Amino acid sequence: MNNIRAIIFDLGAVLLNINYHKTIEEFEKLGIKNSSSFYSKKEQTNLFNLLETGKISEEDFTTEVKKKCKYGSDNKIVSAWNAMLLDLPKHRISLLKDLNKKYDIYLLSNTNSIHISEFKNIMGYEKYEVFYKLFKKVYYSHEIGFRKPNKEAFQLILDENNLNADEVLFIDDSTQHIEGAKNLGIKTYHLKDGEEVTTLFPDIAL
């Protein structure tokens, strides 16, 4: 952590527990063929990119997904889309509370308004507000109009906060996102499946 001034965290599968297969399974139940090609961690159709960059509305999203379904209603589609979202363990919040005493911490997530609404429901409004305020600034892709691994998503954080790339650590579970950050000179850590983010900071008392 020498010379690190700021840490950028991914949300899903780094802080928030995620199970992508739950959404794939729910899409299958709605009659979507080849659900894992329609949406997965590594592969997704452009519909999801449009939703996650704020270029289409929630209504447009459910309308388009419904065209792929045999049994889909708006509520069932939203429920299936949210099925991947699990919990945010307390020990990770404790980690963030300790880290923001030493570093500027940021959140950069490829996400969408449907998932953020559900995330708030999972945490509860008050706990979500506490979580949100732990970061110097939160960057949700559907709000900023850029997704990782596009350089614009990372460059926005660097520019807005007067950060030098080599003073920033980015933690993410996606190799594509890691490579995108590396291309700008940002220091990175690729969190592997099953790896706990808190173990990266053994000097932090949780």
Buried (B, 14 or more C-beta within 10 A) or exposed (E): EEEBBBBBBBBBBBBBBBEBBBBBBBBBBBEBEEBBEBBEBEEBEEBBBBBBBBEBEBEEBBEBBBEBBEEBEBEBBBBBBBBBBBEBBEEBBBBBBBBBEBBBBBBBBBBBBBBBEBBBEBBEEEBBEBBEEBBBEBBBBBBBBBBBBBBEBBBBBBEEBEBEBEBBBBBBBBEEBBEBBBEBEBBBBBBEEEEEBBEBBEEBEE
